[in-house]
Amino acid sequence: MQLSRRLLSLLPSSAIARTQCCVCASRSNTLRSRYGAKINVSFSTENQIRRYSKQFLKQKYEENKTLLSNKKLPEDVDKHAVFASNELNMSEIKVYGFDYDYTIANYLPEVEHLIYELGKNVLVNKCRYPDGIKNLKYNREFAIRGLHYDVEKGLLMKLDQFQQIQRGSIYRGLTLLSRDEIRELYGTRTIPLQYLEGSLAGGTKMAHLADLFSIPEMCLLRQIVQFFLDNDLHFHSVSIFNDVKAAIGSIHPEMHRIVTKDASNYLMKDPNLIKFFDRLKENGKELFLITNSPFRFVNAGMTHILNENWREYFDVIITNAKKPNFFTEKRPFRILNEEIDTFTWDPVEKLEKGKIYAEGSLYHLKRFVDTAGQNVLYFGDHPYADLADLALNHSWRTGAIVWELDYELEKQNSLEYKKMSGWFILLQSLIEEYQDISDDDEEAAQIIQQWKEERNILWKTLKDMYNPHFGSVFRTFDNPTYFSRRLFRYADIYTSQISNLCNYKINHTFYPRRGVLPHEYKSLFV
């Protein structure tokens, strides 16, 4: 039975191919689409091979260009929204817990410059690194959160959720590695899990940079490696990494002293924070603070951010907590004697409001405070150190504070980005639809190749809008980043700052967006 020409002209090429494959096992036809372009289509029992005229492919390209220009662009994403990875009913939350650094406290860029300069001085003055390193300047574009550093090979890279190295985002110092160099070093773009995360038999070879304090550290590390390369100085990658890490770790007391002395120069002040904490207390919620930072540092920051009576908001205050070990060990609490700035050795029998505690553990916190799993919501900025153990082993609800959202949503909401990303999606659909062409169809193959090259240019441009070296914190070429995978796994909700919760009622329910799985409809409404 043969379909009429009229019916064939109304069908898309993919439907024609499916229909003809049912009609005969092997056959060639010349069809005419409803646009009048000739389409040569070949079919085989083994493979579905198609032939498209050059005119037809160009017409499809222009049609999609027109479609994009006539299509209404998406609405802006609210920078102050709260986003859900998992459904969270806030009416069930009785207890709120908070980290301090980059959770309640939002630091100005001056803190990153301070960490960088202090660390650089330690390397030159104490570790006797070359004096030329003093001339290095901090450049925040040299790193983003969520990167991995191969300690043995001395390479900084961005990985996706499948542990694949993102194209154009692996560097030795400031030098971008080629595909051939990556292949020679790793044999593949995919980093094995054992190499990435370590095992019981041996430690990891990769460092994951998941907090914002690591950005100046990675910037300094990249520049020092490049300095050694440029000056033909022989070095071992592990030694350089360990020296930089130790230098940055050693300057925290000095950084704390400087910020404590002049908090207004290093901390942003969010007027909505007081409103948020007032609302929680008015609704009978219990609040606690768990931070790795020392009390004097936290006290100076909180006094600037909130007011000198900030301690009244919290039922329990824990400093020097040494997370993530706080969540897994059974260390006892100690009380801070504020007059002499020393921890007492007396055993802690209960946790009292107004007192400052140090060290301790979640095990002992649960003995003194009602922290029944689903009733507790804890906020932190580090998906692993702050949230992972709580989400996986203690059933606490978790919220991540991701300051980069403000910057990335500003880029994402721009007219240029919307148009470019919209065309990227349509162009990729064209490539996907018409890629199965005959091997000897040179004209069609040339056009498909041009589309692929244009797609690569679009991707590079979109990437550079976020960061010219590494792109978005959340996305790679096609997939979410390794950082995003951990974020979505360990955080029920995430937002750019805590005060964004003021935009919702105290008993609001956050629902995750129903994503489309690869085997599902692209959209139910198209």
VOGU-3710 file (C-alpha; in Angstrom, 3 decimals, decimal comma):
1> mqlsrrllsl> 0,000/0,000/0,000  1,423/3,365/-0,992  0,664/6,673/0,724  -0,480/9,535/-1,439  1,858/12,401/-2,244  -0,566/14,770/-0,538  -0,352/12,880/2,751  3,424/12,593/2,564  3,794/16,331/2,016  2,009/17,013/5,305
11> lpssaiartq> 4,267/14,766/7,371  7,562/15,871/8,956  10,624/14,108/7,623  10,982/11,924/10,721  7,413/10,708/10,343  7,984/9,992/6,644  11,013/7,925/7,540  9,085/5,870/10,076  6,184/5,328/7,669  8,334/4,277/4,744
21> ccvcasrsnt> 10,297/1,866/6,933  7,030/0,078/7,623  6,110/-0,037/3,925  9,204/-1,763/2,638  12,465/-3,190/3,908  14,792/-1,289/1,599  13,831/1,462/-0,793  14,733/4,974/-2,035  12,266/7,744/-2,829  12,346/11,406/-3,682
31> lrsrygakin> 9,722/13,239/-1,641  8,526/16,799/-1,740  7,848/18,551/1,552  5,086/21,075/2,073  7,750/23,766/1,516  8,453/22,474/-1,972  12,006/21,319/-1,277  13,081/17,956/-2,600  14,179/15,444/0,011  16,060/12,332/-0,967
41> vsfstenqir> 15,451/9,669/1,679  17,072/6,224/1,818  15,940/3,435/4,141  17,563/0,198/5,211  16,564/-2,669/7,461  19,778/-2,132/9,450  20,058/1,640/9,693  17,793/4,556/9,030  19,786/6,753/6,650  18,383/9,988/5,269
51> ryskqflkqk> 19,296/12,353/2,450  18,363/16,029/2,704  18,857/18,695/0,103  21,010/21,682/0,990  18,022/23,938/0,359  15,851/21,986/2,793  18,380/22,156/5,655  18,919/25,879/5,151  15,182/26,416/5,139  14,832/24,520/8,412
61> yeenktllsn> 17,564/26,689/9,888  15,817/29,918/8,858  12,442/28,654/10,098  13,909/28,110/13,556  15,518/31,539/13,475  12,108/33,024/12,696  10,505/30,910/15,414  12,949/32,304/17,962  12,404/35,920/16,901  8,613/35,530/17,171
71> kklpedvdkh> 8,694/33,656/20,444  8,134/35,454/23,738  11,254/35,301/25,858  10,996/33,736/29,329  10,261/35,934/32,316  13,144/36,935/34,552  13,955/34,589/37,415  13,531/36,366/40,755  16,979/36,822/42,305  15,389/36,791/45,754
81> avfasnelnm> 13,497/33,534/45,279  13,983/30,317/47,233  14,459/27,228/45,046  13,488/23,701/46,063  15,334/20,468/45,336  12,974/18,543/47,594  9,501/19,355/48,906  9,710/21,250/52,194  6,707/22,166/54,335  7,874/25,006/56,574
91> seikvygfdy> 4,948/24,532/58,967  6,713/21,364/60,183  9,885/23,243/61,146  10,167/24,012/64,860  13,925/24,549/65,157  16,197/26,642/62,891  19,970/26,202/62,857  22,572/28,393/61,146  26,211/28,464/60,154  27,882/31,879/60,359
101> dytianylpe> 30,447/32,440/57,579  28,801/33,071/54,188  25,453/32,015/55,660  24,420/34,751/58,076  27,554/36,772/57,316  27,948/37,947/53,730  31,494/39,148/53,112  32,556/41,955/50,814  35,244/41,249/48,155  37,762/42,948/50,454
111> vehliyelgk> 37,908/39,759/52,554  39,090/37,732/49,558  41,778/40,323/48,814  42,821/40,241/52,473  43,135/36,432/52,533  45,097/36,504/49,274  47,560/39,163/50,443  48,112/37,581/53,857  48,689/34,153/52,320  51,073/35,572/49,710
121> nvlvnkcryp> 53,110/37,310/52,426  53,450/34,073/54,405  54,794/32,256/51,342  57,402/34,945/50,640  58,412/35,865/54,192  58,185/32,515/55,974  58,415/29,874/53,235  61,085/31,854/51,321  59,270/31,803/47,993  60,792/34,102/45,301
131> dgiknlkynr> 60,377/37,845/45,939  58,767/38,236/42,513  55,624/36,632/43,924  55,031/39,850/45,891  54,018/41,491/42,599  51,136/39,076/41,962  47,666/40,656/42,105  44,401/39,015/43,080  42,052/38,252/40,189  38,717/36,767/41,198
141> efairglhyd> 38,075/35,491/37,665  40,808/32,894/38,111  38,535/30,597/40,158  34,913/29,804/40,983  33,417/27,647/43,685  33,091/23,907/43,079  36,314/23,304/41,138  38,646/20,343/41,633  42,418/20,494/41,975  44,514/17,486/40,999
151> vekgllmkld> 47,180/17,721/43,681  49,706/15,399/42,024  49,378/16,791/38,502  48,927/20,421/39,548  45,767/20,969/37,487  42,658/23,000/38,285  39,502/21,829/36,528  35,723/21,907/36,441  33,802/18,617/36,497  30,187/17,799/35,737
161> qfqqiqrgsi> 27,895/15,481/37,696  29,261/12,490/35,757  32,856/13,353/36,740  33,658/14,524/33,211  36,102/17,372/32,652  34,345/20,356/31,106  35,828/21,361/27,772  38,034/24,421/27,893  38,157/24,413/31,699  41,311/22,610/32,850
171> yrgltllsrd> 44,438/24,630/33,597  48,031/24,185/34,678  48,694/27,517/36,313  47,065/29,995/33,934  47,675/27,827/30,865  44,710/26,061/29,273  45,303/22,399/28,419  44,399/21,027/24,998  42,288/17,924/24,396  45,397/15,978/23,431
181> eirelygtrt> 47,120/16,948/26,679  44,073/15,882/28,693  43,965/12,562/26,851  47,656/11,990/27,490  47,307/12,712/31,219  44,037/10,924/31,973  43,298/8,779/28,923  39,683/9,947/29,113  37,584/12,977/30,020  35,976/11,046/32,891
191> iplqylegsl> 37,787/11,043/36,241  37,366/7,697/38,095  35,455/7,974/41,379  38,276/6,435/43,414  40,737/8,963/41,990  38,274/11,781/42,644  36,969/10,965/46,118  39,522/8,483/47,467  38,869/5,153/49,156  39,559/3,286/52,374
201> aggtkmahla> 42,864/2,100/50,938  44,171/5,576/50,198  43,307/9,245/50,261  41,890/11,282/47,423  44,224/12,756/44,831  41,766/15,598/44,181  40,792/18,562/46,358  37,202/19,823/45,974  36,910/23,569/46,510  33,382/23,906/47,785
211> dlfsipemcl> 33,548/27,014/49,989  34,058/30,649/49,076  37,209/31,048/51,199  38,934/28,660/48,763  38,668/31,115/45,838  41,613/33,354/46,873  43,570/30,201/47,734  43,077/28,762/44,237  43,847/32,089/42,594  47,140/32,284/44,484
221> lrqivqffld> 47,959/28,649/43,701  47,356/29,117/39,951  49,492/32,237/39,810  52,391/30,692/41,738  52,412/27,617/39,483  52,457/29,920/36,446  55,243/32,000/38,012  57,380/28,882/38,448  56,647/27,758/34,880  57,442/31,171/33,385
231> ndlhfhsvsi> 60,745/31,353/35,268  61,795/27,747/34,523  61,844/26,862/38,220  61,572/23,151/38,941  58,922/22,240/41,495  56,756/19,404/42,743  53,011/20,035/42,426  52,223/18,412/45,786  54,721/20,639/47,609  53,328/23,832/46,063
241> fndvkaaigs> 49,766/22,799/46,893  50,645/21,942/50,504  52,567/25,186/50,998  49,744/27,366/49,679  47,134/25,451/51,674  49,206/25,737/54,864  49,871/29,438/54,265  46,178/30,241/53,818  45,291/28,108/56,839  47,824/29,907/59,004
251> ihpemhrivt> 46,508/33,414/58,353  43,001/32,896/59,752  43,850/34,300/63,219  45,295/37,451/61,615  42,352/37,707/59,208  39,954/37,340/62,156  41,804/40,086/64,069  41,654/42,539/61,144  37,978/41,890/60,353  37,032/42,043/64,044
261> kdasnylmkd> 38,700/45,447/64,340  36,866/46,930/61,331  33,846/44,741/60,500  32,076/47,435/58,458  34,839/47,299/55,812  34,462/43,564/55,300  30,826/42,645/55,971  27,640/43,545/54,129  24,700/44,676/56,221  21,310/43,211/55,292
271> pnlikffdrl> 18,438/45,121/56,975  16,037/42,258/56,289  17,976/39,863/58,535  16,573/41,439/61,699  13,088/41,179/60,206  13,682/37,490/59,476  14,952/36,624/62,962  12,199/38,697/64,617  9,565/36,768/62,677  11,017/33,412/63,710
281> kengkelfli> 10,992/34,338/67,401  7,489/35,821/67,178  6,288/32,473/65,851  7,862/30,515/68,695  10,755/28,974/66,747  13,954/27,866/68,476  17,234/29,065/66,966  20,797/27,829/67,307  24,152/28,790/65,787  26,944/26,313/64,952
291> tnspfrfvna> 30,100/27,855/63,520  33,764/26,933/63,198  34,763/30,546/63,809  35,881/31,897/67,229  33,478/33,894/69,378  35,209/37,293/69,240  35,174/37,189/65,442  31,510/36,130/65,342  30,500/38,667/67,985  32,022/41,585/66,065
301> gmthilnenw> 30,360/40,477/62,851  26,937/39,819/64,372  26,996/43,135/66,213  27,572/44,891/62,888  25,099/42,774/60,891  22,289/42,737/63,494  22,947/44,685/66,718  24,708/44,323/70,062  21,788/42,257/71,393  22,087/39,624/68,658
311> reyfdviitn> 22,594/36,828/71,213  18,976/37,189/72,313  17,843/35,600/69,047  19,646/32,306/69,677  18,773/29,637/72,217  22,154/27,926/71,760  25,428/29,403/70,426  28,284/27,036/69,534  31,650/28,341/68,284  34,899/26,558/67,310
321> akkpnfftek> 32,699/23,609/66,296  35,242/21,984/63,933  32,657/20,885/61,376  32,252/18,428/59,705  33,701/16,410/62,636  31,097/18,059/64,872  28,457/15,878/63,209  30,294/12,558/63,547  32,327/12,643/66,776  31,266/12,685/70,446
331> rpfrilneei> 33,344/15,519/71,862  31,950/17,231/74,980  30,973/20,891/75,018  33,081/23,512/76,739  31,940/26,883/78,101  33,715/30,102/77,171  34,722/32,334/80,064  34,277/35,654/78,279  36,161/37,704/80,884  39,453/35,916/80,289
341> dtftwdpvek> 38,626/34,552/76,807  39,345/30,972/77,876  37,371/27,743/77,797  36,565/26,182/81,163  37,160/22,506/81,925  33,918/22,063/83,904  31,557/19,415/82,479  28,517/20,815/80,663  25,303/19,331/82,061  22,906/21,482/80,005
351> lekgkiyaeg> 22,946/24,123/77,282  21,733/27,509/78,509  20,652/30,553/76,558  23,119/33,421/76,806  26,209/31,266/77,308  28,820/30,658/74,642  29,830/27,061/73,976  32,715/25,635/71,989  33,639/22,358/70,311  31,044/19,728/71,314
361> slyhlkrfvd> 29,197/17,456/68,909  25,811/16,775/67,407  25,607/13,692/69,630  25,652/15,858/72,769  23,531/18,599/71,211  20,743/16,056/70,726  20,942/15,170/74,420  20,206/18,740/75,468  17,995/20,093/72,670  14,938/18,607/70,957
371> tagqnvlyfg> 16,318/18,182/67,445  13,978/15,548/66,032  14,913/15,119/62,357  12,134/16,497/60,177  11,427/19,366/62,611  14,889/20,926/62,201  16,030/23,119/59,296  19,747/23,909/59,174  21,328/26,495/56,850  24,926/26,460/55,635
381> dhpyadladl> 26,985/27,483/52,616  29,060/24,296/52,222  27,055/21,350/50,800  29,446/18,769/52,230  30,875/20,203/55,470  27,602/21,815/56,592  24,777/19,756/55,128  25,739/16,272/53,920  25,848/14,378/57,206  22,723/16,104/58,524
391> alnhswrtga> 20,726/15,203/55,415  22,034/11,653/54,988  22,271/10,402/58,567  20,102/12,571/60,802  17,051/13,387/58,651  17,386/17,113/59,247  15,991/19,388/56,574  18,674/21,517/55,011  19,025/24,846/53,234  22,042/26,050/51,259
401> ivweldyele> 23,035/29,688/50,971  24,628/30,181/47,554  25,719/33,783/47,168  26,686/33,246/43,511  22,991/33,010/42,587  22,638/36,802/42,581  25,397/37,233/40,017  24,420/34,267/37,841  20,723/35,141/37,734  21,601/38,690/36,730
411> kqnsleykkm> 23,489/37,267/33,740  20,755/34,724/33,019  18,061/37,414/33,019  19,836/39,563/30,435  18,239/39,884/26,987  21,442/38,728/25,297  21,618/35,543/27,359  17,951/34,676/26,836  18,197/35,027/23,059  21,479/33,175/22,823
421> sgwfillqsl> 20,439/30,284/25,075  17,110/30,014/23,230  18,915/29,737/19,897  21,372/27,245/21,391  18,470/24,933/22,322  16,804/25,231/18,903  20,069/24,721/17,038  20,863/21,626/19,077  17,402/20,260/18,248  18,124/20,780/14,542
431> ieeyqdisdd> 21,405/18,889/14,834  19,733/16,083/16,739  16,892/15,796/14,198  18,931/15,848/10,977  22,270/14,287/11,934  21,509/10,777/10,537  22,560/11,437/6,971  24,268/9,259/4,400  28,066/9,128/4,636  28,430/10,262/1,031
441> deeaaqiiqq> 26,013/13,192/1,377  28,759/15,826/1,489  26,574/18,935/1,141  24,311/17,954/4,036  27,279/16,854/6,142  28,909/20,234/5,605  25,811/22,076/6,816  25,445/19,839/9,880  29,105/20,474/10,683  28,548/24,223/10,385
451> wkeernilwk> 25,666/23,922/12,838  27,889/22,036/15,288  30,595/24,677/15,022  28,038/27,421/15,626  26,744/25,484/18,642  30,264/25,338/20,087  30,688/29,092/19,613  27,355/29,724/21,332  28,342/27,499/24,250  31,685/29,287/24,660
461> tlkdmynphf> 29,978/32,689/24,599  27,372/31,615/27,162  30,105/30,157/29,367  32,175/33,336/29,201  29,206/35,436/30,335  29,588/33,842/33,767  33,360/33,413/33,940  35,873/33,352/31,048  37,854/30,502/32,611  35,228/28,202/34,109
471> gsvfrtfdnp> 31,726/29,452/33,292  28,797/28,869/35,641  29,053/27,422/39,144  25,957/25,326/38,396  26,247/24,154/34,777  28,776/22,670/32,363  28,338/22,169/28,601  25,257/19,949/28,891  25,054/18,819/32,497  24,904/20,165/36,039
481> tyfsrrlfry> 28,297/20,564/37,691  29,720/18,246/40,316  28,993/21,048/42,805  25,345/21,163/41,672  24,991/17,409/42,134  26,043/17,713/45,756  23,957/20,835/46,271  20,754/19,208/44,989  21,455/16,000/46,910  22,175/17,561/50,293
491> adiytsqisn> 20,017/20,719/50,279  16,210/20,654/50,316  16,129/24,339/49,408  18,709/26,884/48,299  18,760/30,644/47,888  21,214/33,540/47,659  20,688/34,858/51,196  18,732/33,896/54,297  16,581/37,030/54,327  14,957/35,901/51,045
501> lcnykinhtf> 12,725/33,712/53,217  10,995/36,926/54,307  9,262/36,863/50,908  7,266/33,786/51,963  4,849/33,013/54,764  6,231/31,217/57,789  4,225/28,083/56,876  4,972/28,144/53,137  5,553/24,851/51,314  8,368/24,797/48,757
511> yprrgvlphe> 7,806/22,435/45,839  10,545/21,221/43,496  10,019/21,865/39,808  8,909/18,717/38,009  11,784/18,179/35,626  11,478/16,368/32,311  13,242/13,011/32,246  15,023/12,078/29,001  12,304/9,553/28,072  9,362/11,874/28,853
521> ykslfv> 7,537/14,500/26,773  9,578/17,623/26,171  6,518/19,561/27,263  2,884/18,701/27,916  1,790/22,094/26,623  3,451/22,273/23,202
//
